[in-house]
């Protein structure tokens, strides 16, 4: 498997579904960076904490602890200079995302889960969000990708994969 596997698979999704992609390195504008950060936090923070909690009170406590940590991170960042050029901005964005990727992979290590088959299941489910004509079904009001009739969520297949990996250990 190529070291670029995840990148190329996600690039294919972006191309197929008409999401933005740069052909040469260029920094994201702030508005796009905010959107991608919110989407990432929804999955990698909120959903992760929710699925790590045993009840609503525990979940809300975890979210509060996260928000406190986020406030501390903001204070730390305020003491650092802001980028003055597109190159500095791109280096900083790339560094931040690489660190995030490293932490996500570290979480897989701590879980003892191989992320490759998990990713493949989610990738198949995402790529299956195409209409019969092979094109994305977009809601006219906001261009949100809609799931076609008969689309199957990945959770049952993810559960089977987790059980397979647990049995292998």
N, C-alpha and C positions, 0 to 999 in steps of 0.2 A: 504494500500500500504506500502510495506517495505521501511524503510529508505535507503536501499541499492538498490532500484529500478533502478535508473539511472545507477549506477555502473554495476549492473548485466546485464542490457540491452546492454550497450556498450561492456561489456566483451563478450556477445554473438556475437556481430558484429565482434569483433576482432577474436574470435575463428572461426566463419564461413568464414571470408575472409582472414584468415591466417596472420593477423597483429600480431606484437609482443605482448606478454603478459608475465608477470612474475608470477610464482606460489608462490614465497615468495618475501618479500620486497627487492628490490635492486635499487640503484639509476640509472637513465638514464645516459648513456654516453653523452658527450657534443654534438656530432654530431646529435644524436637522439633528444636531448633537443632542439637544434636549429631548426630541421625540425618541431617538434611539435609546437614550438613557432611561426614559420612562418605560419603554417596552422591555428593556433589559432588566430594570429593577422589578417590573411586574413578574417576570418569570424567575429571575435568578435570586430575588430577595423575597418578595411577597409570597409567591407560590411556594418557594423553597421553605420559608419559615412556616407557612400554613401546613405544609406536608410534614414538617418536623414537629408540630405541636400535637398534644393529645386532646386539647379542648380549646374553646374560644378564649378563655381567660389567659391561658398560657400563650396562645397566639398573639393576643393583644399586648401582653408583657414583652414578648419577643420583638414585636414591631416597635414598641416604645424604646426598647434597648437599642434597636437598630437606628431609630431616629436620633437618639442621643449620640451614638457613634458617628452618624452622618454629620451632625452639628459640629462635633470635634474635628472631623475631617475638613469641613468648610473653614473652620478657624485656622487649621494648619495651612490650608491652601492660600488663605488671605495673606499669610506671611511670605509667600513666594511670589516672584515677579511673574507677570503675565507675558505670554509670547508677543514678540514685537514684529514678527514676520510670518509669512505663510510656512516657511521651512520650519521655524521654531514651533509653530502651531501643529504642523503635521508630525514632527518628531514627538511633541508632547502627547498628541492624540494617540499616536502609534504606541508610545510607551505605556500610556494608561490602559489601552485596550489589551496590550500584551500582558501587563500585570493582571488584569481581570481574567484573561484566558488562563493564566498560570494558576490563579486562585480557583477558578472553576475546575480545572483539571486536578488540582490538589483535593478538591472536595470529592471528585470521583475516586481518587486514591484512598481517601479516608472512608468512603462508602464501600470500597472493595469492588466497585462495578467497572467493567470495561465499557467505556463510553462509545466505542465504535459501533457495536450492534444497536445500542440505544439510539444513536444518531441516525443510523440507517433506517430504523423503523419510523422515526419522526420525519426524516427526509421523504420517505415513500408516501407518508400520509400528507405531507405538505404538497408534494408534486401531484398528488391525486386530486387536488382542488382545482381541476380543470374541467371545462364543459366537454360535451361530446365532440365539439369541433377542435379540441386540443388547446383552447384558449381560456384564460381566466374568466370566471364569471364575476363581474364587478357590479357592486351596488351603485346605481347612478348618483345617489345623493352625495357619497363621499369616497367612491372608488374602493371601498373595503372589499376584500376578496371573500366571496361567498362559497360555501361548500356545496358541491353538486349533489343531486339526489343520489342516494346510495353510498355517500362518502362514509367511511368507517373511521372512528377516532382511534388513535394509536394505543390508548391505555391497555386494552386486553393483550395486545401483542407485546407491549412493554412489560406487563406482568409476567407473561410467559417467559420472556427473556431474563428477567430478574430471577425467576424460579430456576431457569436453566443454569444461570451463573451460580446460584446458591448451591445447587445440587452438585456442581462440578468441583466445589471447594472441599 
